[in-house]
Amino acid sequence: MEVIFRNVSYSYDGINNAVDNISVFLDSNLIHGIIGPIGSGKSTMLELMNGIMKPTSGKVLIGKYDLSNEDGSFDFNKFRYDVGLVYQFPEKQFFCNTVGEEVAFAEKIFKTKNASIRKKVIDILKIVGLDESYISRNPFSLNGGEKRRVAIASVLISNPKVLILDEPTIGLDDKSKKRLMKLLKNLKVRYNKTIVIVTHDVDMLYEIVDNIVVLDKGKIISEGNKVNVFSNVEYLNKHNTPIPNIVRFEKKIYDKYGLDMGYIPNMNALIRKIADISKGGGPNER
């Protein structure tokens, strides 16, 4: 399910636009990242995608849903079933005393008839890397990574076509972050989800996303393939946009030695690349 913004503006005060005439197409079954400095319009874009707010002008379309619709025909319950949002702080979306009840909560809201709801909850927990023993545990007692996975499971129970995540790695240690990244890649590849991530964690994005949208002062200043977007380091620096550490390192190597390292997703891959270079199998020289 694709996400489309057509000439979208939104103003909180009726004077200044938090997002200003933005147009972008986020294609289906890909992972998209939305980045930019504080005040760039990321949160506003997320809330528009979630149907929390309607645009002041323009259209926001997610699959068959027109979130700009003012004629009363927009079915918000069906939309919630197809488009899931995972909040920055998972505990803010918890309502129940056990993980099992929490994950099954959406089924009760949407009144989905399912005679084997327990089995479905167990299956969803397995998808996010949690076993059956978590069903009786209190979600508020879990660590940060576990809370995040329960939050994702509580959204996945309705099998949404689009998954939107707000700062999903904040507060996670490296081990939990790697597990989350593996999960998100699996959701795209195996379950054909369209995933949109709003975050400042550009190192995580560079490893797992397909495309990047860069916002600054309410406008889209760059968008497209992640390698192409992040390669323009000077331009992004001018707009106070964070750059992945790997990209900064590659640029220093290129500027000093004329070596094109190619796409390197993470530090482990970088170490392997350097080892290859030392053995004489290095990248092209300028």
Stockholm file with secondary structure:
# STOCKHOLM 1.0

chainA/1-286         MEVIFRNVSYSYDGINNAVDNISVFLDSNLIHGIIGPIGSGKSTMLELMNGIMKPTSGKVLIGKYDLSNEDGSFDFNKFRYDVGLVYQFPEKQFFCNTVGEEVAFAEKIFKTKNASIRKKVIDILKIVGLDESYISRNPFSLNGGEKRRVAIASVLISNPKVLILDEPTIGLDDKSKKRLMKLLKNLKVRYNKTIVIVTHDVDMLYEIVDNIVVLDKGKIISEGNKVNVFSNVEYLNKHNTPIPNIVRFEKKIYDKYGLDMGYIPNMNALIRKIADISKGGGPNER
#=GR chainA/1-286 SS CCEEEEEEEEESSSSSEEEEEEEEEECTTSEEEEECSTTSSHHHHHHHHTTSSCCSEEEEEETTEETTCCSSCCCHHHHHHHEEEECSSGGGGCCSSSHHHHHHHHHHHTTCCCTTHHHHHHHHHHHTTCCGGGGGSCGGGSCHHHHHHHHHHHHHTTCCSEEEEESTTTTCCHHHHHHHHHHHHHHHHTTCCEEEEECSCHHHHHHHCSEEEEEETTEEEEEEEHHHHHHCHHHHHHTTCCCCHHHHHHHHHHHHHCBCCCCCCSHHHHHHHHHHHHTTCCCCBC
#=GC SS_cons         CCEEEEEEEEESSSSSEEEEEEEEEECTTSEEEEECSTTSSHHHHHHHHTTSSCCSEEEEEETTEETTCCSSCCCHHHHHHHEEEECSSGGGGCCSSSHHHHHHHHHHHTTCCCTTHHHHHHHHHHHTTCCGGGGGSCGGGSCHHHHHHHHHHHHHTTCCSEEEEESTTTTCCHHHHHHHHHHHHHHHHTTCCEEEEECSCHHHHHHHCSEEEEEETTEEEEEEEHHHHHHCHHHHHHTTCCCCHHHHHHHHHHHHHCBCCCCCCSHHHHHHHHHHHHTTCCCCBC
//
